[in-house]
Amino acid sequence: MTNESIILAGLAGVLFSAAPIVFAVIGETISERAGVINLSMNGTILLSAMGGFAVSLGTGSLMLGFVAGAAIGALVALVVAFASITLKQSQVAVGFVLTLLCRDLSYFLGNPIMGATGPRLPQLVVPGLAQVPILGPLFFQQDIMTYLSFAIVILAWIFIFKTNAGLELRGIGEKPAASYVRGSKVEGLRYLYVAVGGALAGIAGPMYSLSVKAGWKGTISGLDGIGWIALAITIFGGWNPIRAALGAWLFAFLQWLGLVLQPSLPGIPSQVLQVAPFPLMILTLLLVNVGNAEWVERSLARLPEKARKRAAKLLRSMRATPPAALGTPFEKD
């Protein structure tokens, strides 16, 4: 293989490995746009990965495995919704407890199938387009779920920003009282969108166990922590599907880069390069929100006018503002 083909194969792998994160991030973006933080994301991905693999292993059906993952994600999300919307409990507290519960359940219930060989999602080459130079190997030699990850980014963006239903979704997350006055069923819609967001996050689980990291290997599956990264990327993405997808691809690219650089940096322990994407994403997240700090404004004021304008423009483009009612229970009275 030439260097060019190796690089293209690596970048295609980045899109492939980022696909589950894209689903999880889009799901969380929809949920938070509705005003509800689903902090159970990490546990949801683990439990749905185990559950989806178990169902697929038992039935021989990949489709039923993904359906099971979506159902698990939706059910966990509905627990968060019930506790926060109906019972008015802390979304953060309930979500955190659920993520721990789901994680431990996945390890306990998944013991009997650990290490089993099950079905795996096949590659689906698009005839004609797969032979297009550069674009073909990158985008048209993937599996069906990776193709869907591209589509869901575009569809979610169109839905949120270009449709009346999307406008209503943003309304119940920004100003639920005003939306209620205009006739929106705020609580019912929040239930709906939290369930949809949870289902999308649930699909991310079997995308790992039936494709990216085929099989279920319990604590060594390497999935623990992915949900927290998805939550961070949601913030990085500014609750915008396209920007969030870019964050998911960036994280996967950093993971791939760590593998590529490992032979060239023998003096650095391999574990350092493997975990490097996690602190790098945290640093990126800090840079996204640093523009809101007062000390940044004071620092910018000391710069020459031309440099200050450029820096201010860059910070404004990166700045992310959460939905105004995010995490706040809606009271009709």
KADA-V167675 format. One line per field, one symbol per residue. phi: phi as a letter, one per 20 degrees, with the letter a starting at -180 (. if undefined). psi: psi as a letter, one per 20 degrees, with the letter a starting at -180 (. if undefined). burial: I if it has 9 or more other ideal C-beta (glycine too) atoms within 8 Angstrom, else O. Layout:
BEGIN
phi: ???
psi: ???
burial: ???
END
This chain:
BEGIN
phi: .fgffffffffffffffegffggffffffffffeocedeegfffffffffffffffffdmdffffffffffffffffffffffeeeemeffffffffffffffffffffegfdfnfecfcfefcfegnffefgmfgffdccdefffffffffffffffffdccfffffgfffeecfffffffofegffffgffffffffffffgfffffdbfcgoccmfefmefoffffffffgfgfmldgffffffffffffffffffffgfecffeggffffeggfffffffffffdffefffffffffefggffffffffffffefcdfggefndfedfe
psi: qrhghggghghhhghghighhgggggghggghhijppnjjgghggghhggggggghghijohghghgggggggggghhgggghhggikrphggghgghhgghghgggghighjpiqpaqqpqqnpopghhippfhghgiklarhhgghhghhggggggggijqhhhghghgihgmhghhghijpnggghggghhggghgghhhhfihgijfgmprpkcijhjiohhhhgggghgghikkpgghghhgghgghghgghghgighimhipqhhghhihhghhhggggghhihiiqhhgghghhiqqgghgggghgghhhhpppqphjpjpqpph.
burial: OOOOIIOIIIIIIIIIIIIIIIIIIIIIIIIIIIIIIIIIIIIIIIIIIIIIIIIIIOOOIIOIIIIIIIIIIIIIIIIIIIIIIOOOOOIIOIIIOIIIIIIOIIIOIIOOIIOOOIIOIOOOOOOOIIOIOOIIIIIIIIIOIIIIIIOIIIOIIIIIOOOOOIOIIIIIIIOIOOIIOOOIOIIOIIIOIIIIIIIIIIIIIIIIIIIIIOIIIIOOIOIIOIIIIIIIIIIIIIIIIIIIIIIIIIIIIIIIOIOIIIOOOOOOOOOOIOOIIIOIIIOIIOOIIIIOOOOIOOOIOOIOOOOIOOIIOOIOOIIIOOIOIIOOOIOOO
END
